[in-house]
Amino acid sequence: MFDPGRPRETRTQRIDLPKVACYQLIILLLQQLFRCLVVIFLLCGPSYNNSLLAQVYQLDTITELPETVRETSGLLFRNGVLITHNDSGGEPVLYALDTLTGDVTREVRITNASNVDWEDLAADANYLYIGDFGNNVGNRTDLRIYRVPWSLYETQDTVLADTIAFAYAEQTDFSDQYLQHRFDAEALIVVNDSLHLHTKNWIADTSYRYQLPITPGSYTVTADLSWQVPGLITASSWSANEAALLQTGYNILGQAFVLDEVDGVRNVWLPPLQGSQKVEAIAWSSPSSAFLTTEATGTLPARLYRLTIDRTVGTVEGLTELSWRVYPQPASTWLRVEATEPMVDYTLYDATGRQVLRTRTNPVDISVLSSGHYVLLVRTKTGQQLQRQVAIFRP
């Protein structure tokens, strides 16, 4: 069989470059197809959307962001103001954003830092942390997190940062492996007295967690946890009071997603973004709301959004957590509902609250509905009502 990595055996020993490129493209497409099937399995499988406490998500577009922050990557909410920064190659500057207009209201320069590839922000009561650990090529040996005291950030426009340097214990190959390795990261949170880094894995739908001390120094870290994800993780935000983790990113189809985990139960949601799907940052702003940003791609501008999560709907008394489920998610032509007691009918409502479908048939035929987000209401034989948000998506 022809090996695209070697010359074809001919009398001239010449490499047929168009055919080599064609075979390489075919192999790449097959790899991507396999990952796509894994993504579909993850979205449809029982790991997600198994909570009886149905989450209802609402996304509101606030504004386009100025060119100054067209590559907005990290995001942090503090004292009514958003803080962000640009992606790789940008200035080593933190930008304060007005949450209503998106205008840049302040700039703080880190004078002893460079922006090799800043990716996320995290904070505790005393410090702001900047993750300079983007590593698309996989060859970086200068991964680090900058630490800036809040006392300096809030009083000065130029500040010095401490450095927390680290390396992955598992990485031994530092050759160029563009988008073909697992030692990339774009997500950072602080939990108690530790920094938690969540990786962006280019070769499998698994994210790894690495823990680092919050004190300056140089560390070698080993992954202590991994979990399946529906794509590339680009940001994380942790709410200590709610013990809630928000993550965001996009899958290989270019579709943005939000992962919302509370008490070990994880929900996946596909936000209806306008324009660019390259969501790069997310930050809790209250127990039930968060901000997220997309960076500019081509002529599509960067945007600021507000995400609202309602966890109070659909709670069903007397049923165990796994007593009903809806799949696949996202769905294309049908929805199947499984429950531990008989069901009577199934009603779907669109984002405006309008009833768009009602049936007694299971699976539910949704082929007449457009792509989007809906609320499914299931009525059981005992009169209970089960409610859950569902997504319909057709590429």
C-alpha positions in Angstrom: 0.0 0.0 0.0 1.2 3.5 -0.8 2.8 5.2 2.2 2.3 9.0 1.9 5.4 9.5 4.0 7.7 7.8 1.5 8.5 8.3 -2.3 6.7 6.1 -4.7 9.0 3.4 -6.2 9.5 4.6 -9.7 12.5 4.7 -12.0 13.1 8.4 -11.3 12.5 8.1 -7.6 10.4 11.3 -7.7 7.7 12.2 -5.3 4.3 12.9 -6.8 3.5 15.9 -4.6 -0.1 16.3 -5.6 -0.8 12.6 -4.9 1.1 12.7 -1.6 -0.9 15.7 -0.6 -4.1 14.0 -1.6 -3.3 10.9 0.5 -2.4 13.0 3.5 -5.6 14.9 3.1 -7.6 11.7 3.0 -5.9 10.4 6.1 -6.5 13.7 7.9 -10.2 13.6 6.9 -10.5 10.0 8.2 -9.0 11.1 11.5 -11.4 14.0 11.7 -14.3 11.8 10.8 -13.4 9.4 13.6 -13.2 12.3 16.1 -16.6 13.6 14.8 -18.1 10.2 15.6 -16.6 10.4 19.0 -18.1 13.8 19.5 -21.5 12.6 18.5 -21.2 9.7 20.9 -20.3 12.0 23.7 -23.2 14.4 23.0 -25.7 11.5 22.7 -24.4 9.3 25.5 -25.5 9.2 29.1 -22.6 11.3 30.4 -24.5 14.5 29.7 -28.0 15.8 30.3 -28.9 13.2 32.9 -30.0 15.6 35.6 -33.6 15.9 36.6 -32.9 19.5 37.5 -33.3 20.7 34.0 -31.1 23.7 33.1 -32.6 26.4 31.0 -30.0 28.5 29.2 -30.5 32.0 27.7 -27.9 33.8 25.7 -28.1 37.5 25.1 -25.8 39.4 22.7 -24.5 42.5 24.5 -22.3 44.2 21.9 -19.5 43.9 19.4 -16.1 44.4 20.9 -13.6 47.0 19.7 -10.6 46.1 17.5 -8.3 46.7 20.5 -9.5 43.3 21.9 -10.3 41.5 18.7 -8.5 38.4 20.0 -10.0 38.4 23.4 -9.0 35.2 25.1 -9.2 35.2 28.9 -12.1 36.8 30.9 -12.6 37.7 34.5 -15.4 39.6 36.3 -14.6 41.8 39.3 -16.3 44.7 40.9 -18.8 45.1 38.1 -16.0 45.2 35.4 -14.7 42.6 33.0 -11.0 42.1 32.5 -9.7 40.5 29.3 -6.5 40.2 27.2 -5.6 39.3 23.7 -4.3 36.0 22.3 -0.8 35.1 21.2 1.5 37.9 20.0 -0.6 40.6 21.6 0.6 43.2 24.0 1.2 42.1 27.6 -1.8 44.2 28.6 -4.9 43.6 30.6 -8.0 45.5 29.3 -11.0 46.5 31.5 -14.3 46.4 29.6 -17.6 48.1 30.3 -20.2 45.2 30.7 -22.9 47.2 28.8 -21.0 48.9 26.0 -17.9 46.7 25.6 -15.7 49.8 25.6 -12.2 49.5 26.9 -12.1 51.7 30.1 -8.6 51.0 31.3 -5.3 49.3 30.4 -2.8 47.8 32.7 0.6 46.8 31.3 2.7 43.9 32.8 6.1 45.4 32.3 8.2 42.3 33.0 6.0 39.9 30.9 5.6 39.0 27.3 2.5 37.7 25.6 3.8 34.5 24.0 0.3 33.0 24.1 -1.9 34.3 26.9 -5.0 32.1 27.1 -7.0 32.6 30.4 -7.4 34.5 33.6 -8.1 33.3 37.1 -8.2 35.0 40.5 -8.4 34.5 44.2 -8.8 37.1 47.0 -5.2 38.4 46.7 -4.0 37.8 43.2 -4.9 37.8 39.5 -3.3 35.0 37.4 -2.6 35.1 33.7 -2.1 31.8 31.9 0.7 32.1 29.3 0.6 28.4 28.3 -1.0 28.3 24.8 1.0 25.7 22.9 -0.5 24.8 19.5 2.7 23.6 18.1 3.7 21.6 21.2 7.3 22.8 21.3 7.2 25.3 24.2 9.6 25.0 27.0 8.6 28.3 28.6 5.1 27.6 29.9 4.2 29.9 32.8 1.5 31.7 34.8 2.0 35.3 35.8 0.7 36.4 39.2 -0.3 40.0 39.8 -1.4 41.3 43.2 -4.8 43.0 43.2 -3.3 45.8 45.3 -1.1 46.7 42.4 -3.6 46.1 39.6 -6.2 48.3 41.2 -3.8 51.3 41.8 -1.3 51.3 39.0 -1.3 51.2 35.2 2.1 49.5 34.9 2.8 46.6 37.2 5.4 43.8 37.8 4.3 40.2 38.0 5.7 37.1 39.7 6.2 34.0 37.6 5.0 30.4 38.1 6.9 28.3 35.6 6.0 24.7 34.8 6.5 21.7 32.5 4.4 18.7 31.8 6.0 15.6 33.3 4.6 13.3 30.6 6.0 15.4 27.7 9.3 14.2 26.3 9.0 15.2 22.7 9.3 18.9 22.0 9.5 18.8 18.2 6.9 20.7 16.2 3.6 18.8 16.3 1.2 21.5 15.2 -2.3 20.5 16.4 -1.3 16.9 16.8 -0.5 16.6 20.6 -2.2 16.9 24.0 0.1 19.4 25.7 -1.8 22.5 24.9 -4.0 24.4 27.4 -6.3 27.4 27.4 -8.2 27.1 30.7 -7.3 28.1 34.2 -9.1 28.3 37.6 -8.2 28.7 41.2 -9.6 26.1 43.7 -8.7 26.7 47.3 -4.9 27.1 47.3 -4.2 25.5 44.0 -4.2 26.5 40.3 -6.1 24.0 38.1 -5.1 24.0 34.4 -7.4 22.2 32.0 -5.9 21.0 28.7 -6.9 21.5 25.1 -6.3 18.1 23.6 -5.8 18.0 19.9 -5.6 14.2 19.5 -8.5 12.9 21.6 -11.7 14.2 23.2 -10.2 14.1 26.7 -9.2 17.0 28.8 -6.5 16.6 31.6 -6.3 18.5 34.8 -2.9 19.7 36.2 -2.6 21.3 39.6 0.1 23.8 40.5 0.9 25.8 43.7 -0.1 29.5 43.7 3.4 30.5 44.8 6.1 31.6 42.4 8.6 28.9 41.4 9.4 26.3 38.8 7.4 23.0 38.8 7.0 19.8 36.9 3.4 18.7 37.0 1.5 15.4 36.3 -2.1 15.1 35.3 -4.2 13.9 38.2 -7.7 13.8 36.5 -9.2 13.4 33.0 -12.7 13.5 31.6 -14.4 13.3 28.2 -15.3 16.5 26.5 -17.2 17.3 23.3 -14.4 19.2 21.7 -11.5 21.6 22.4 -11.7 23.3 25.8 -10.8 27.0 25.5 -11.8 28.5 28.9 -12.9 27.6 32.4 -14.6 29.5 35.2 -15.1 28.3 38.8 -17.8 29.4 41.2 -16.6 28.4 44.7 -19.9 29.4 46.4 -22.0 27.3 44.0 -19.3 24.6 43.4 -20.1 25.1 39.7 -17.7 24.7 36.8 -18.3 26.4 33.5 -16.2 25.5 30.5 -16.5 26.5 26.9 -14.9 25.7 23.5 -15.8 24.4 20.1 -15.8 21.0 18.4 -14.2 19.9 15.1 -17.4 20.9 13.2 -16.8 24.5 14.4 -19.8 24.5 16.7 -19.3 26.3 20.0 -20.4 24.5 23.2 -20.8 25.3 26.9 -20.2 22.6 29.6 -22.0 23.3 32.9 -21.2 21.1 35.8 -22.7 21.2 39.3 -22.3 18.5 41.9 -20.8 16.1 39.4 -23.7 16.4 36.9 -22.6 17.8 33.6 -24.8 19.4 30.9 -23.7 20.3 27.4 -25.3 23.2 25.6 -24.8 24.6 22.1 -25.1 28.4 22.4 -26.7 30.3 19.4 -23.8 32.6 18.7 -23.9 35.3 16.1 -21.1 35.2 13.6 -17.8 33.9 15.0 -18.1 30.5 16.8 -14.6 30.8 18.2 -15.6 31.2 21.8 -12.4 31.7 23.8 -13.4 33.0 27.3 -16.1 32.6 29.9 -16.5 34.1 33.4 -19.1 33.7 36.2 -20.6 37.0 37.2 -23.2 35.8 39.6 -24.6 32.4 40.8 -26.9 32.2 37.7 -25.1 34.3 35.0 -21.8 34.5 33.2 -20.2 36.5 30.4 -18.5 35.0 27.4 -16.6 36.4 24.5 -15.8 35.2 20.9 -12.7 36.4 19.2 -12.9 38.0 15.7 -12.4 35.7 12.8 -11.9 37.2 9.3 -14.5 40.0 8.9 -16.6 38.7 11.8 -16.1 40.9 14.9 -15.4 39.8 18.4 -18.6 39.8 20.6 -19.6 40.0 24.2 -22.5 37.8 25.4 -24.4 37.3 28.7 -25.3 33.7 29.6 -28.2 33.1 32.1 -28.8 29.7 33.7 -32.0 28.8 35.4 -31.6 25.7 37.6 -35.1 26.0 39.2 -37.2 24.5 36.4 -38.1 20.9 35.8 -37.4 19.6 39.3 -39.4 16.4 39.8 -40.0 15.1 43.3 -39.9 11.4 44.1 -37.8 10.4 41.0 -34.2 9.3 41.1 -31.7 11.3 39.2 -31.4 8.8 36.3 -35.1 8.0 36.1 -35.5 9.8 32.7 -33.3 10.9 29.9 -33.6 12.4 26.4 -31.3 11.5 23.5 -29.6 12.1 21.2 -28.3 15.6 22.0 -28.1 17.6 19.8 -30.8 15.9 17.8 -31.4 16.0 14.0 -34.6 14.1 13.1 -36.0 12.5 16.2 -35.8 12.6 20.0 -36.2 9.5 22.2 -37.4 9.8 25.8 -36.9 7.1 28.4 -38.4 7.1 31.8 -39.2 4.7 34.7 -42.9 5.4 34.5 -45.3 5.6 31.6 -45.5 8.8 29.6 -48.6 10.4 28.0 -47.5 13.1 25.6 -44.6 15.3 24.6 -44.7 19.0 23.9 -41.9 21.2 22.4 -41.7 25.0 22.9 -39.4 27.3 21.0 -37.2 30.1 22.5 -40.2 32.5 22.6 -42.3 30.0 24.6 -44.5 29.2 21.6 -45.7 25.6 21.4 -44.4 24.2 18.1 -45.1 20.5 18.4 -47.2 18.1 20.5 -47.4 14.3 20.1 -48.1 11.1 21.9 -45.5 9.2 19.8 -42.1 8.2 21.1 -39.6 8.7 19.5 -40.6 12.2 18.8 -40.4 13.2 15.1 -38.7 16.6 15.0 -37.9 16.7 11.3 -40.2 19.6 10.7 -38.5 21.9 13.2 -35.6 24.2 12.5 -32.2 24.1 14.2 -32.3 25.8 17.5 -33.0 25.4 21.2 -36.3 24.2 22.5 -37.9 23.2 25.8 -39.3 19.7 25.9 -42.2 19.1 28.3 -43.1 15.5 29.1 -46.3 14.6 30.9 -46.4 11.2 32.7 -49.4 9.0 33.5 -49.4 10.1 37.1 -49.6 13.8 36.1 -46.0 14.8 36.7 -44.4 17.1 34.2 -40.7 16.7 33.2 -39.0 19.6 31.5 -35.7 19.8 29.8 -33.9 22.0 27.3 -33.0 20.2 24.1 -31.0 21.3 21.0 -31.8 20.5 17.3 -28.9 20.9 15.0 -28.5 20.1 11.3 -25.1 20.9 9.7 
